[in-house]
Amino acid sequence: MITDPDVALPLAFAGLMGISILAYVVLDGFDLGIGILLPFTADNAERDSMVASIGPFWDANETWLVMSVGLLLVAFPAAHGIILTALYLPVALMLLALIARGVAFEFRAKTPAGHRGWWDFAFFGGSIVAALSQGFMLGIYIMGLTYTFVSVAFAILTAICLVGGYAFIGAGWLLIKAEGDLQKRAAKWARASFWGLLGGLAAVSMASPLVSPRIFEKWFTLPEILYLAPLPLASAAVLVWLFVTLRSLPHADDRLSWVPFAGAVALFVLAFIGLAYSFYPYVVLDRLTIFQGATAPESLMIVLVGALFVIPMVVAYNVLSYVVFRGKATDLTYH
């Protein structure tokens, strides 16, 4: 029964962890996308504008990564051990890349102009390595945390496609925050990276039902196929909407500049729902369910009380930053 603490609490924490992961992918995704796109303009003023567009937000965005890993550790310690053991190397690379990226972000605004290029390169390197690491982890996770030739090849493909997806949402963010030539350049980047986003969605969609007979059955048997059908139909509609809209952007009156970013968010949400539907009730594919991997209900209840205080504060901090710094990006300075 859903009212049973042994069922309700693991479900609640799985939901909180899933929302945290999704929030991180969307919010820090456009941060990483800006870093990935940084070398594609040689104009220092445009690079400053690109970094300024994420300056007030990137610290808040990364709190969701800490939140998701923390929830995995305290709520599903057995799954935490299995997942982090299997993904130790890409996790370590991601953390090093995020550190390098954070240091570069702070130092590029304070260093003499002649040295700024080195920090721009470090910011780009940290962004692309973090994105590649996350894409590789996603691929290995989908393949059941196994390292075979096929699973590693698929993980490399998802890593490349996630870079394209992050570049697309980063370009979408710039379309909202930038003006003039930079906004026009962002539209070109969005049109180019759209195909990476499409490729990633296609790769994950084709691989997921093939790695597990259970997932295949959930996708292609009645009545389960009817539950899943709205997701690919909605994704196809969003992709067509993006393809048509991108051809005419940007408009002089800034009309529809929000569409690429909103479309990318919608696609990430739909893809996440599809993965959650496919994997449920497993937190480690066909090895460990969320109910088997959850800690004791008494411990979960204590953690839930704390989460009810912490999570609203994190949400409020994020909302406040976006409300205060809404509108077009301005110069990023430190005093």
C-alpha positions in Angstrom: 0.0 0.0 0.0 1.2 3.6 -0.8 0.5 4.6 2.8 2.9 2.0 4.1 6.1 3.8 5.3 8.2 1.0 3.7 6.7 1.9 0.4 5.8 5.6 0.7 9.2 6.8 2.1 11.4 5.2 -0.6 9.0 6.5 -3.3 9.2 10.0 -1.8 13.0 10.0 -1.7 13.2 8.6 -5.2 11.0 11.4 -6.4 13.1 14.0 -4.6 16.3 12.6 -5.9 14.9 12.5 -9.4 13.7 16.1 -9.3 17.2 17.1 -8.0 18.9 15.3 -10.8 16.6 16.8 -13.4 17.0 20.3 -11.9 20.8 20.0 -12.1 20.8 18.7 -15.7 18.6 21.6 -16.8 20.1 24.4 -14.8 23.7 23.6 -14.7 23.3 22.2 -18.3 23.0 25.7 -19.7 26.0 26.8 -17.6 28.1 24.0 -19.1 26.7 24.8 -22.5 28.0 28.4 -22.3 31.4 27.0 -21.4 31.4 24.6 -24.3 30.4 27.4 -26.7 33.0 29.9 -25.4 35.8 29.1 -27.9 33.5 29.5 -30.9 33.8 33.3 -30.8 37.1 35.2 -30.9 35.5 38.4 -29.7 36.6 39.0 -26.0 33.6 41.3 -25.4 31.2 38.5 -26.5 33.0 36.0 -24.3 32.6 38.4 -21.4 28.9 38.7 -22.2 28.5 34.9 -22.3 30.1 34.5 -18.9 28.1 37.4 -17.5 24.9 35.7 -18.6 25.5 32.9 -16.2 27.4 34.8 -13.5 24.6 35.3 -11.0 23.2 31.7 -11.4 25.9 29.1 -11.7 26.6 28.7 -7.9 22.9 28.2 -7.2 22.6 25.8 -10.1 25.2 23.4 -8.8 23.5 23.0 -5.4 21.2 20.5 -7.1 24.1 18.2 -7.8 25.1 18.2 -4.1 21.4 17.7 -3.2 21.0 14.6 -5.6 24.2 12.9 -4.4 23.4 13.6 -0.8 19.9 12.1 -1.2 21.3 9.0 -2.9 23.8 8.5 -0.1 21.4 8.9 2.9 18.3 7.4 1.4 19.7 4.6 -0.8 23.2 3.7 0.6 23.3 0.3 -1.1 22.6 1.9 -4.5 25.1 4.7 -3.7 27.8 2.1 -3.2 27.1 0.1 -6.4 26.7 3.2 -8.6 29.7 5.2 -7.3 31.9 2.1 -7.4 31.0 1.5 -11.0 31.4 5.1 -12.0 34.4 6.0 -9.8 36.7 7.3 -12.7 34.1 9.4 -14.6 32.8 10.9 -11.2 36.4 11.8 -10.3 37.0 13.4 -13.7 33.7 15.3 -13.4 34.6 16.7 -10.0 38.0 17.8 -11.1 36.5 19.4 -14.1 33.9 21.3 -12.1 36.6 22.5 -9.7 38.7 23.7 -12.7 35.6 25.4 -14.1 34.8 27.2 -10.9 38.3 28.4 -10.4 38.5 29.6 -14.0 35.2 31.4 -13.7 36.3 33.4 -10.7 39.8 34.1 -11.8 39.0 35.2 -15.4 37.1 38.2 -14.0 40.1 39.3 -11.8 43.1 38.5 -13.9 44.8 41.0 -16.3 43.4 41.0 -19.8 46.5 39.4 -21.3 46.0 36.3 -19.1 42.3 35.9 -19.6 42.7 33.6 -22.5 44.2 30.9 -20.3 41.3 31.0 -17.9 38.8 31.0 -20.8 40.5 27.8 -22.0 40.3 26.3 -18.5 36.6 27.3 -18.3 36.0 25.6 -21.6 38.0 22.5 -20.7 36.3 22.1 -17.4 32.9 22.5 -19.0 33.4 20.0 -21.8 35.1 17.4 -19.6 32.3 17.6 -17.0 29.7 17.2 -19.8 31.5 14.3 -21.3 31.8 12.6 -17.9 28.1 13.1 -17.2 27.2 11.7 -20.6 29.5 8.7 -20.2 28.0 8.0 -16.7 24.5 8.2 -18.2 25.4 5.7 -20.9 26.9 3.2 -18.5 24.0 3.6 -16.1 21.5 2.8 -18.8 23.6 -0.2 -19.8 23.3 -1.6 -16.3 26.7 -0.4 -14.9 28.5 -3.0 -17.0 31.7 -2.4 -18.9 31.7 -4.2 -22.2 32.7 -3.1 -25.7 29.1 -2.3 -26.5 28.3 -0.5 -23.3 31.4 1.6 -23.4 30.8 2.5 -27.1 27.2 3.5 -26.2 28.5 5.5 -23.3 30.9 7.4 -25.5 28.0 8.1 -27.9 25.8 9.5 -25.1 28.8 11.6 -23.9 29.2 13.2 -27.3 25.4 13.7 -27.7 25.1 15.2 -24.2 27.7 17.8 -25.1 25.5 18.7 -28.1 22.5 18.8 -25.8 24.2 21.1 -23.3 25.5 23.3 -26.1 21.9 23.6 -27.4 20.4 24.6 -24.1 23.3 27.0 -23.5 22.6 28.6 -26.9 19.0 28.8 -26.0 19.9 30.6 -22.8 22.0 33.1 -24.8 19.1 33.8 -27.1 17.2 35.0 -24.0 20.0 36.9 -22.3 22.1 38.3 -25.2 21.5 41.0 -27.8 22.9 42.0 -31.2 25.6 40.0 -32.9 26.0 37.6 -30.0 22.3 36.7 -30.1 22.6 36.0 -33.8 25.6 33.8 -33.2 23.6 32.0 -30.5 20.9 31.2 -33.0 23.5 29.6 -35.3 24.9 27.6 -32.5 21.4 26.4 -31.6 20.7 25.3 -35.1 24.0 23.4 -35.3 23.7 21.7 -31.8 20.1 20.8 -32.4 21.2 17.6 -34.2 23.4 16.6 -31.2 20.3 16.9 -29.0 18.2 14.9 -31.4 21.0 12.2 -31.7 21.2 11.8 -27.9 17.4 11.4 -27.5 17.4 8.8 -30.4 20.3 6.9 -28.9 18.8 6.6 -25.4 15.4 5.7 -26.8 16.8 2.9 -29.0 19.1 1.5 -26.4 16.8 1.5 -23.3 14.4 -1.3 -24.4 17.3 -3.4 -25.7 19.3 -3.7 -22.5 16.5 -5.4 -20.5 13.7 -7.7 -21.5 11.6 -6.1 -18.7 12.0 -2.7 -20.2 11.2 -4.0 -23.7 8.0 -5.5 -22.3 7.0 -2.2 -20.7 7.6 -0.4 -24.0 6.0 -2.7 -26.5 3.2 -4.7 -24.9 -0.4 -3.8 -24.2 -1.6 -2.0 -22.2 1.9 -0.7 -21.1 2.6 0.8 -24.5 -0.4 3.1 -24.1 1.1 4.6 -20.9 4.3 5.4 -22.7 2.9 6.6 -26.0 2.3 10.3 -25.0 6.1 10.7 -24.3 7.4 10.0 -27.8 4.5 11.9 -29.4 5.1 14.9 -27.2 8.9 14.7 -27.9 8.3 14.6 -31.6 6.0 17.6 -31.4 8.6 19.6 -29.4 11.3 18.7 -31.9 9.2 19.8 -34.9 8.4 23.0 -33.0 12.1 23.7 -32.4 13.1 22.9 -35.9 10.6 25.3 -37.4 11.2 28.1 -34.9 15.0 27.9 -35.1 14.9 28.7 -38.8 13.7 32.2 -38.3 15.6 33.2 -35.1 16.4 35.8 -33.9 13.7 38.3 -34.5 14.3 42.0 -34.3 11.7 42.4 -31.5 13.2 39.4 -29.5 10.0 37.5 -30.3 10.2 33.7 -29.7 13.7 33.9 -28.4 12.6 31.8 -25.4 11.5 28.9 -27.5 14.8 27.0 -27.8 15.5 27.1 -24.1 11.9 26.1 -23.2 11.9 23.4 -25.8 15.2 22.0 -24.5 13.8 21.9 -21.0 10.7 20.1 -22.2 12.7 17.5 -24.0 14.9 16.9 -20.9 11.8 16.5 -18.8 10.2 14.1 -21.2 13.4 12.0 -21.5 13.7 11.9 -17.8 10.1 10.7 -17.4 10.7 8.1 -20.0 13.8 6.8 -18.2 12.0 6.8 -14.8 9.1 4.9 -16.3 11.5 2.4 -17.9 13.6 1.8 -14.8 10.9 1.7 -12.1 11.0 0.2 -9.6 14.8 -0.4 -10.0 17.4 2.1 -8.9 20.1 -0.1 -10.4 18.8 -1.8 -13.5 17.4 -5.3 -12.8 19.6 -5.6 -9.7 18.3 -3.4 -6.9 14.9 -1.8 -6.4 14.3 1.4 -4.6 12.6 -0.5 -1.9 15.5 -3.0 -1.5 18.1 -0.2 -1.5 16.4 2.2 0.8 17.6 2.7 4.4 15.3 2.0 7.4 12.0 3.9 7.4 12.9 5.4 10.8 16.0 6.9 9.3 14.2 8.1 6.2 11.6 9.9 8.3 14.3 11.8 10.2 16.0 12.8 6.9 12.6 13.8 5.4 12.0 16.2 8.2 15.4 17.8 7.5 14.7 17.8 3.8 11.4 19.6 4.3 13.4 22.5 5.7 16.4 22.4 3.4 14.8 21.9 0.0 12.4 25.0 0.2 15.5 27.1 1.1 17.4 25.8 -2.0 14.3 26.4 -4.2 13.9 29.9 -2.7 17.6 30.7 -3.3 17.3 29.6 -6.9 14.1 31.5 -7.6 15.4 34.7 -5.9 18.6 34.7 -8.1 16.5 34.3 -11.3 14.0 37.0 -10.3 16.7 39.6 -9.2 18.8 39.0 -12.3 16.1 38.7 -14.9 16.4 40.4 -18.3 19.4 40.9 -20.5 22.9 40.2 -19.2 25.0 43.1 -18.1 28.7 43.4 -17.4 29.9 41.0 -14.7 32.2 42.8 -12.2 33.7 42.2 -8.8 34.2 44.9 -6.2 
